[in-house]
Structure formats: structure tokens, C-alpha cells
Amino acid sequence: MAARHQVFESRTHARQKPWLTIAAAASVLATLSPLSSLSQGGRPPFEPVVEETPWGQRVVPTIDTYIEIRTYEQLKPDQPWSAGEPIRKKLLEDYRAGRLQLRRYPWRVAEGIYCLGRDDMEQQIYLLDTGQGLLLIDPSFDAWQDDIQGEIRRLGHDPAEVKWVLLTHCHIDHSQSCHTWRERGAKIIAGEADAHPVESGNALVATWVEPEALGHFTPSPVDQRVYDGDMLKFGRFTLHAIGTPGHTPGSTCYDLEQNGRHILFSGDIALHNGRHAWMGNPYADWEQYLKSLQKLAGFAIDGKPVRFDVLLPGHGTVDLDQAQRSVEETVKIVRNIVARRASGETIDWIDPYPWNWSQGITYRKER
């Protein structure tokens, strides 16, 4: 579920000079990386436009993350996060005018793995060419299916090749179109505790929260229920199921090892740089969610610790390396929220970049 953003600033920063002048902002904007202005040509699948974070991580950013990276790089340590507002406004203006292109769907993540979606949304849908049919992960809204099927065709496949639809969780922005794919002959697969919501359309799918869903959910049978530790074989790919409840009761992440690298399909559980799940439904369980994140951060196979390399979340920025860092950052932020809620504070969201800045955390790349 796409989450709202709320900025937390320290009192120390609040006492500093609050704004860059327009002239200073223009000077800062002139230094921004030319990579962002690339206009991709050619045919799909497209290669991602890759940015580097202040700590040297390679990512395929959304516009929000792109702005946050630029803000983090350009602010001076004694300035509050709000001093980057002119940067944000200018980059948003460029993005909306088409002068700033960050991604073009469908794009290639790795061999046989593609990202589908809409340029105007941060929802991520994944397609895996297994060699024995296509696997679609979190197919999203009914209203998007013409676009998604078009992207599949542009990759040289027929949508009828989709044999499996795998859900990370039951929320409507991930599962609404399951009924369409099942009618086409695909097998629907979901975590055991999220299967009933998909089959019944009950309150757990959160029909009301996403305008794109138009307040409607068509129930779909779930053909296979997934349990923690299951190994799911799809042609040449094997996914290891990691039960991670808390956001929803049946939320499940999936680890795929490819060419020695661990790729994590994380749904809404762990996102780039510590962004966390929306926890606005009554059934969301913060304590359970924190335990799931700690489990994910310490995930091991046959007693051997796994460090995730690539993070493919349900929303937002994709990590092309250092995915373990994002998982661990999510643990830190959710631990902070849980502790503050336990002390009686009303808090349900921290935006990682501005929050880290407010804590005095800065990064400098080695040159």
C-alpha cells in the first residue's frame, strides 16, 4: 500500500536559517547529474536509468527518491530539510514537463526479470520469464491491465503465457486484478493468511484506501497457499518464501538466488533506505511487523546467513545493490516507531531521508 509522507525535523535544525534563496537554488540545480536528463530510445526492454545515493548505492529511483538524493547531497549540515524546498519544486516541475525521465517501462532488472508499471505511479509489478511460462508478481489494479498486457507484448510475449500470479500480500493495489488473470488460466498463489481476503474481498484487502481501485474488488479463488519456508519452483527459478506478517497477516517476501546474488521481492515489508509499510488498517500489527523485519534481516538458508543484493519492493525505488542495507534501515526505523508508540506517542510514519538528516546523519562518497 502506498504510504503517505510526513517529515520529522530536529529542534536543532529548526533553529537554523530555513531557506535557500532562489538564486542559491538555481546554482545548486545547475550542478545536478546530467544522467537524469537522458532520453532513452530503442525498444523494450529498456535499461534502467541508474542513480547513486550519497552512500554509493546504485538505485533506480522514483521522483521522490531522486529529489531526496539531490537534497541530501546539496544541503549544508546546518540547514533544515525544508531548505531544500526550491530544489524539490524545480525537479518536480522538470519531471512533470517531461524534461526529467527516470524510468521507462518495461525495464530489465536482471536476466529474465522485468519491471512493469506506470510512469505516473510508484507501484512496481514484476514479470519473470521462467522458460516454462511467465510468472507475474503483484499484478495490481484492474484499471492498469491493458497497460500491463501491452508491456508484456512489447517484451515479445503473449499475456496468455502468464501461468502463475504470485502475491506478496492481499492489499487491493497488489491483488485487484487477480480475477482477470485467473480467468485467463493463471494459477493464483498467496500467503496462507492472505488467501481468504483475496477469495472473499473482505476488509483486509483495504478496498477503500486507493482511488485507482474505484472502491471495487472482485474476489478470486486462490489456487495455492504459501507457508513460511516453502520453496516455489517456477521453471528455471526457485523462490524461497519468507513469512513476514504484520503489514497483513499473510504478507510474504520471496528470495531468489540468481548467479550468486540474492534478489528479494519484498512487497511492502522493506523498501529503499528504510521506508516502511503503511500500517493504517486496524489489523496491522507493529510488534509483529518489527519481528518480521528482524527475521528478514537475519534470514539464513540451511544455517548460512543470506545478505540480500537486489531489492524489488512493491512500491518506490529499486535497489540494484546493497539491498541488505535497506532491510536493516527499515528495522531501525520501525524499531524507533514501536518504541515511541509504546511510550504513548502517536506516530505511524517516518520518511527515511529527511528523518536521517534531522538526526545529523550525513554521508560522503570517497572520491
LINFEN-V949867 format. One record per helix or strand of 3 or more residues. SS is the DSSP state (H for helix, E for strand). FROM is the first residue (numbers start at 0). LEN is the number of residues. If there is no record, write none. Layout:
{{SS FROM LEN} {SS FROM LEN}}
This chain:
{{H 10 4} {H 21 8} {H 33 4} {E 57 3} {H 62 12} {H 80 16} {E 106 4} {E 112 4} {E 124 5} {E 133 4} {H 141 13} {H 158 3} {E 161 5} {H 171 4} {H 177 6} {E 186 5} {H 191 9} {H 202 3} {H 206 3} {H 210 3} {E 223 3} {E 230 4} {E 236 7} {E 251 7} {E 260 7} {H 271 3} {H 285 12} {E 309 4} {H 322 20} {H 351 7}}
